[in-house]
Amino acid sequence: MNGVFGLADYIKRNNSDKEDTDISEVSVEENSDIQRRKNERLQRRIETEWMRRKAIITVFVVSLAVIVIIAVSVLIKNTVKKDTLSDKDENTVLVIDGETISREEFSFFCSMVLESDTFEQLAENSTDAVALSENVKSVAVKNTEEFICKVHDAANAGVSLTDAEMAEISSAIELAAESYKNKDEYCYKFYGMKYDEYFNLSKQMSLISKYMQIVSDKADISKENQQKVYSENPEGFTAVDVKMIYMDIRGLDEDKVSYKRTNAETLLHYINEGKDIGVLSEEHSDENDLFNISEHGGDNTVRLDYSIDDGFYGIFEAASKMQTGEVKVVETENEICVVSCVNKSNFEDSYNSDDLISYIRYKHTLDYFDSLSASGKYSATVNTEIYNSVDISGYVETSLSIYSQRK
């Protein structure tokens, strides 16, 4: 199993290296603290893009992440198909739609749960490695079901790879293995399997990707359906341009908060009487990672959307419900702001946008595979004895320790 968990470490190292490079590039670009914060905010928005703008998409993003994790990690061998466990061998943990999953393969699924955001969610309020191990294994069963569902349904739909697509897969592996003695050495080091096995897995990965695109392309992206989806979740596609006076209340006692609250109401009164909010913002605003006077004071506006940092989400949530031209005091746990809604996007701004169309396609794909899963066809039959004997508690303890240190 060292090869299995070696892959997990390899993935983690690569991701860590990429993050370090991004941070380095930002810090080199500007020396001033304010500019650095501006660049970091921009980088966060680029990285999160539309997915963090829509809370409802989170569920599907997790589902897509599961697909990627499994596709990179799971070896589905050409085993003898068995529809029940009556003639099982001693190494079979699960049977899903006739596909047998061995102890090694199931452990692979478990290892990838340990490397995913799902593990952090499971570990957030848990210190019991044994109980956590059972939760990880339960998630691994679900992930296995999803993988088999997509592989088998693609085959049933007649989806296949062309010779050119398979040649491209082979070339990619050969290129990655250039500095190794042979392809087997490379594949075993990073994926715990021989070249033929990894090539077979890579074909399945490509097959799933191709099939997901086919399903996605069948989504209804007519104007009528775009309008329907937009109306069901307008905040998910809304961007609001605001001017504001920002007052930070983090760490203040109630008397000081009350003082700032009174100031905000007074400033709102001045604005309603005709005072320029831009001028007042420069005189009365506090500066932080979301708002700095040099960037947003005077005539400049702040663009708020779902890419906003979680700590400032309450401001966007309130602003997204305002009408253009409206001015009001917005109070959250961290700040009191006098907010003027300068401009607000609408359906016509989102019509045929990449954000809206991508969301519709992804949601269509999610619903399609959810319906397949709900049919029960891809529900796992568990060999309880072998399942219970798969002990991952040592790996869970290590992962839990690392997670606790990062918190």
C-alpha positions in Angstrom: 0.0 0.0 0.0 3.0 2.4 0.1 2.5 3.0 -3.6 -1.1 4.0 -3.0 -0.4 6.5 -0.3 2.7 7.6 -2.2 0.4 8.9 -4.8 -1.5 10.9 -2.2 1.7 12.5 -1.0 2.7 13.2 -4.6 -0.6 15.0 -5.3 -0.2 17.0 -2.1 3.3 18.1 -2.9 2.4 19.2 -6.4 -0.6 21.2 -5.0 1.6 22.7 -2.3 4.3 23.8 -4.8 1.7 25.5 -7.0 0.3 27.4 -4.0 3.7 28.6 -3.0 4.5 29.8 -6.5 1.3 31.8 -6.7 2.0 33.5 -3.4 5.5 34.3 -4.4 4.5 35.8 -7.7 2.1 38.2 -5.9 4.6 39.2 -3.2 7.3 40.0 -5.8 4.9 42.0 -8.0 4.5 44.8 -5.4 6.2 45.8 -2.2 3.6 48.1 -0.7 1.3 46.5 1.8 -1.8 48.0 0.3 -1.0 46.9 -3.2 -0.2 43.4 -1.9 -3.6 43.1 -0.4 -5.2 44.4 -3.6 -3.3 41.7 -5.6 -4.3 39.0 -3.1 -7.9 39.9 -3.4 -7.7 39.8 -7.2 -5.9 36.5 -7.1 -8.6 35.0 -4.8 -11.3 36.1 -7.2 -9.5 34.6 -10.2 -9.0 31.3 -8.4 -12.5 31.0 -7.1 -14.3 32.3 -10.2 -18.0 31.5 -10.4 -18.0 28.4 -8.2 -17.7 30.3 -4.9 -20.3 32.8 -6.0 -23.1 30.4 -5.8 -23.7 28.5 -2.5 -25.9 26.0 -4.4 -23.0 25.0 -6.6 -20.9 23.9 -3.7 -22.7 20.5 -3.6 -21.9 19.9 -7.3 -18.3 21.2 -7.0 -17.8 18.6 -4.3 -19.3 16.0 -6.6 -16.9 17.0 -9.4 -13.9 17.0 -7.0 -14.9 13.4 -6.1 -14.8 12.5 -9.8 -11.3 14.0 -10.2 -10.0 12.4 -7.0 -11.3 9.0 -7.9 -10.2 9.2 -11.6 -6.7 10.0 -10.5 -6.5 7.4 -7.9 -8.6 4.3 -8.5 -7.5 1.2 -10.4 -10.5 -0.8 -11.7 -9.1 -4.0 -12.9 -10.6 -6.4 -15.5 -12.0 -8.7 -12.8 -14.6 -11.4 -13.2 -18.0 -9.9 -12.9 -20.1 -11.1 -10.0 -23.7 -9.8 -9.4 -23.8 -11.1 -5.8 -21.4 -12.0 -3.0 -22.5 -15.7 -3.0 -19.4 -16.7 -4.9 -17.1 -13.9 -3.6 -13.4 -14.3 -3.1 -11.7 -13.4 0.1 -10.4 -10.1 -1.2 -13.7 -8.5 -2.5 -15.0 -5.6 -0.4 -17.8 -4.3 -2.7 -19.7 -5.4 -5.7 -21.4 -2.6 -7.7 -23.4 -3.4 -10.8 -21.3 -6.6 -11.3 -18.0 -4.8 -10.7 -15.9 -6.3 -7.9 -13.8 -3.9 -5.8 -10.8 -5.5 -4.0 -9.4 -4.6 -0.7 -6.5 -2.8 -2.4 -8.8 -0.8 -4.6 -11.1 0.1 -1.7 -8.1 1.3 0.3 -7.2 3.5 -2.6 -10.6 5.1 -2.4 -10.1 5.6 1.4 -6.7 7.2 0.8 -8.2 9.7 -1.5 -10.9 10.7 1.0 -8.1 11.4 3.4 -6.6 13.8 0.8 -9.8 15.6 0.1 -11.7 18.6 1.6 -14.3 16.0 2.7 -11.9 14.7 5.3 -11.4 18.2 6.8 -15.2 18.4 7.1 -15.4 15.0 8.8 -12.4 15.9 11.1 -13.7 19.3 12.1 -15.5 18.1 15.3 -13.9 14.7 15.7 -10.9 13.5 17.8 -11.8 9.8 17.7 -9.7 8.2 15.0 -11.7 4.9 15.1 -15.1 6.6 14.6 -13.5 8.9 11.9 -12.2 5.8 10.1 -15.7 4.5 9.8 -16.9 7.8 8.4 -14.0 7.8 5.9 -14.9 4.3 4.8 -18.5 5.2 4.4 -17.6 8.1 2.2 -15.3 5.9 0.2 -18.2 3.5 -0.5 -20.3 6.4 -1.9 -17.4 7.6 -4.0 -16.9 4.1 -5.4 -20.6 3.9 -6.3 -20.3 7.3 -8.2 -17.3 6.2 -10.1 -18.8 2.9 -11.2 -22.0 4.6 -12.1 -20.2 6.9 -14.5 -17.9 4.3 -16.0 -20.7 1.8 -16.6 -23.3 4.3 -17.9 -20.7 5.7 -20.3 -20.2 2.2 -21.7 -23.9 1.6 -21.8 -24.3 4.8 -23.8 -21.8 3.5 -26.4 -19.2 6.1 -25.6 -15.7 5.1 -26.6 -12.3 6.6 -27.2 -10.9 7.1 -30.7 -7.5 5.7 -31.6 -6.1 9.3 -31.6 -7.4 9.9 -28.1 -5.8 6.7 -26.8 -2.6 7.6 -28.5 -2.6 10.9 -26.8 -3.0 9.2 -23.4 -0.1 6.9 -24.2 2.1 9.8 -25.3 1.3 11.8 -22.2 2.4 8.9 -19.9 5.6 8.3 -22.0 6.5 12.0 -21.7 6.0 12.0 -17.9 8.1 8.8 -17.6 11.1 10.0 -19.8 13.4 10.4 -16.8 12.7 6.9 -15.5 14.1 3.5 -16.4 10.8 2.5 -17.9 7.1 3.3 -17.8 6.4 0.6 -15.3 8.9 2.2 -12.8 7.2 5.6 -13.2 3.7 4.3 -12.9 4.4 2.2 -9.9 6.3 5.0 -8.1 3.4 7.5 -8.4 0.4 5.4 -8.9 1.2 2.0 -7.3 0.5 0.1 -10.5 2.1 -1.1 -13.7 2.0 0.8 -16.9 -0.7 -1.4 -18.5 -2.9 -1.0 -15.4 -2.4 2.7 -15.3 -3.0 3.1 -19.0 -6.3 1.2 -18.6 -7.2 3.6 -15.7 -6.3 6.6 -17.8 -8.6 5.4 -20.5 -11.4 5.2 -18.0 -10.6 8.7 -16.8 -10.8 10.0 -20.4 -14.0 8.1 -21.0 -15.7 9.7 -18.0 -14.5 13.1 -19.0 -15.8 12.6 -22.6 -19.2 11.2 -21.3 -19.6 14.1 -18.8 -19.2 16.5 -21.7 -21.8 14.7 -23.8 -24.3 14.8 -20.9 -23.4 18.4 -20.2 -24.0 19.4 -23.9 -27.6 18.2 -23.7 -28.5 20.8 -21.1 -31.3 23.2 -22.1 -29.6 26.6 -22.4 -32.5 28.4 -24.1 -33.3 31.9 -23.1 -36.4 30.7 -21.3 -34.5 28.2 -19.2 -31.7 30.7 -18.5 -34.4 33.1 -17.2 -35.9 30.3 -15.1 -32.6 29.4 -13.5 -31.6 33.0 -13.0 -34.9 33.8 -11.2 -34.5 30.8 -8.9 -31.1 32.0 -7.7 -30.6 35.7 -8.7 -28.1 36.4 -6.0 -25.9 33.7 -7.5 -25.4 35.7 -10.6 -25.6 39.2 -9.2 -22.8 41.8 -9.1 -23.3 45.1 -7.2 -21.3 48.3 -7.5 -21.4 50.2 -4.3 -19.9 53.2 -2.6 -19.6 52.9 1.1 -18.3 54.2 4.4 -16.7 51.3 6.1 -16.4 51.1 9.9 -14.6 48.1 11.5 -16.1 47.0 14.8 -14.1 43.8 15.3 -12.9 43.6 18.9 -14.8 46.7 20.1 -16.9 46.8 23.3 -20.6 47.6 23.1 -20.1 51.3 23.9 -17.7 51.8 21.0 -19.9 49.8 18.7 -22.9 51.9 19.7 -20.9 55.1 19.0 -20.0 53.9 15.5 -23.6 52.9 14.9 -24.7 56.4 15.8 -22.1 57.9 13.5 -23.3 55.7 10.7 -26.9 56.9 11.1 -25.7 60.5 11.2 -23.7 60.0 8.0 -26.7 58.4 6.4 -28.7 61.5 7.3 -26.1 63.8 5.7 -26.1 61.7 2.5 -29.9 61.9 2.3 -29.5 65.6 2.7 -27.2 65.7 -0.3 -23.7 65.2 1.0 -21.3 63.2 -1.3 -20.8 59.7 0.1 -17.4 59.6 -1.7 -16.1 62.6 0.2 -17.5 61.2 3.5 -16.0 57.8 2.8 -12.5 59.4 2.6 -13.0 61.1 5.9 -14.6 58.4 7.9 -13.8 55.0 6.5 -11.6 52.4 8.2 -9.2 50.4 5.9 -8.9 46.7 5.6 -8.5 43.8 3.2 -11.8 44.5 1.4 -11.7 48.3 1.4 -8.9 50.8 1.2 -9.4 54.5 0.8 -6.8 55.0 -1.9 -8.6 52.5 -4.1 -12.3 53.0 -3.2 -12.6 56.5 -1.8 -13.9 59.5 -3.8 -15.6 58.6 -7.0 -14.5 55.0 -7.1 -16.8 52.1 -6.4 -16.4 48.6 -4.9 -17.6 45.6 -6.9 -19.3 43.0 -4.7 -20.2 39.5 -5.9 -20.0 35.9 -4.7 -16.2 36.0 -5.0 -16.0 38.2 -1.9 -14.0 36.9 1.0 -16.2 34.9 3.4 -15.5 37.4 6.2 -17.3 40.1 4.2 -20.1 38.1 2.7 -22.7 39.8 4.9 -22.1 43.1 3.1 -22.6 41.6 -0.3 -25.7 39.7 0.8 -27.3 42.9 2.0 -26.2 44.9 -1.0 -27.5 42.3 -3.4 -31.0 43.0 -2.0 -30.8 46.8 -2.5 -32.2 48.8 -5.4 -30.1 51.0 -7.5 -29.9 54.4 -5.9 -30.8 53.1 -2.5 -28.6 54.1 0.5 -28.8 52.2 3.9 -26.8 51.2 6.9 -25.6 47.6 6.8 -24.4 46.1 10.1 -22.8 42.7 10.3 -20.8 40.9 13.0 -17.6 42.6 11.8 -18.5 46.0 10.4 -21.0 48.8 10.2 -21.2 50.3 6.7 -23.2 53.1 5.0 -23.8 51.5 1.6 -25.0 53.2 -1.6 -26.0 50.9 -4.4 -24.6 52.5 -7.6 -25.3 49.8 -10.1 -26.7 46.3 -10.0 -26.6 43.6 -12.6 -29.8 41.9 -13.9 -30.8 39.0 -16.1 -29.8 40.7 -19.3 -26.3 41.1 -17.9 -26.1 37.4 -17.2 -27.9 36.1 -20.3 -25.6 33.8 -22.3 -22.8 34.5 -19.9 -20.2 31.8 -19.2 -21.3 31.8 -15.5 -24.9 31.1 -16.2 -24.4 28.6 -19.0 -21.8 26.7 -17.0 -24.0 26.5 -14.0 -26.9 25.2 -16.1 -24.7 22.6 -17.7 -23.2 21.5 -14.4 -26.6 21.3 -12.7 -28.0 19.3 -15.6 -25.1 16.8 -15.3 -25.5 16.6 -11.5 -29.2 16.0 -11.8 -28.7 13.3 -14.5 -26.2 11.3 -12.4 -28.2 11.8 -9.2 -31.2 10.2 -10.9 -29.0 7.2 -11.9 -27.8 6.8 -8.4 -31.3 7.1 -7.0 -32.3 4.1 -9.1 -30.4 1.8 -6.8 -28.6 0.1 -9.7 -25.2 1.4 -8.6 -25.7 0.7 -4.9 -22.9 -1.3 -3.4 -23.3 -4.8 -2.0 -20.9 -4.8 0.9 -18.9 -7.9 2.0 -19.2 -6.9 5.7 -16.5 -9.3 7.0 -13.8 -8.0 4.6 -15.1 -4.4 4.8 -14.7 -4.5 8.6 -11.2 -5.9 8.3 -10.0 -2.9 6.2 -8.1 -1.0 8.9 -7.2 2.6 8.0 -7.1 4.0 11.5 -3.3 4.5 11.4 -3.6 6.6 8.3 -6.6 8.5 9.8 -4.6 9.2 13.0 -1.8 10.7 10.9 -4.1 12.8 8.8 -6.1 13.9 11.9 -2.8 15.0 13.6 -1.7 17.0 10.5 -5.2 18.6 10.2 -5.2 19.5 13.9 -1.8 21.2 13.5 -3.0 23.3 10.6 -6.1 24.6 12.4 
